[in-house]
Amino acid sequence: MKVIRIEFRSDVKERLLEILGCFSSDELKIIFKDPDFDENKRRLHATYAKLKSGTTKLYTLEEVDEMLEKTISQFED
């Protein structure tokens, strides 16, 4: 399938969706843009760049579990 982006005035939305609704789900899928997509994309790329450059610290599940246990034990009495 191909993806296109359509910008339209809000007053034509209903007519446009009505026209697009004539197609079956096998022929056409309407995808509404996530309003946070661009910000999430930017953050993901920044995180990946840190990971790729080696400037971020990775932990195993065991290490995280140990850190959580230590933190929790500080608040237990």
GUKOL-336222 format. One record per residue (C-alpha): x, z, y; residue number from 1. Coordinates in steps of 0.1 Angstrom, whole numbers. Example, Ala and Ser with C-alpha at 12.3 -4.5 7.8 and 13.67 -1.06 7.14 Angstrom:
2
123;78;-45;1
137;71;-11;2
***
This chain:
77
0;0;0;1
11;-6;36;2
7;20;64;3
-3;11;99;4
-9;34;129;5
-39;27;151;6
-44;42;186;7
-79;40;199;8
-101;55;226;9
-122;85;215;10
-154;66;222;11
-148;40;195;12
-138;65;168;13
-172;65;151;14
-175;27;151;15
-140;23;138;16
-145;49;110;17
-178;31;101;18
-160;-2;97;19
-132;13;77;20
-157;31;55;21
-168;-2;41;22
-136;-3;20;23
-133;15;-13;24
-108;43;-18;25
-87;20;-39;26
-84;-4;-10;27
-80;19;19;28
-71;55;25;29
-76;71;59;30
-48;95;68;31
-52;117;99;32
-20;126;116;33
-9;162;113;34
-5;175;149;35
26;194;139;36
42;165;121;37
68;156;147;38
79;193;152;39
81;198;114;40
101;166;110;41
125;178;138;42
129;212;122;43
134;197;87;44
161;174;99;45
179;202;117;46
178;224;86;47
190;195;64;48
219;189;89;49
229;226;86;50
227;224;48;51
247;192;46;52
274;205;70;53
278;238;51;54
269;260;81;55
240;276;63;56
241;303;36;57
222;297;4;58
212;325;-19;59
202;326;-56;60
169;342;-66;61
188;372;-80;62
206;377;-47;63
174;376;-27;64
158;400;-52;65
187;424;-47;66
184;422;-9;67
147;429;-10;68
151;458;-34;69
178;473;-10;70
155;468;20;71
124;483;3;72
144;513;-10;73
154;522;26;74
117;528;34;75
108;546;3;76
108;584;0;77
***
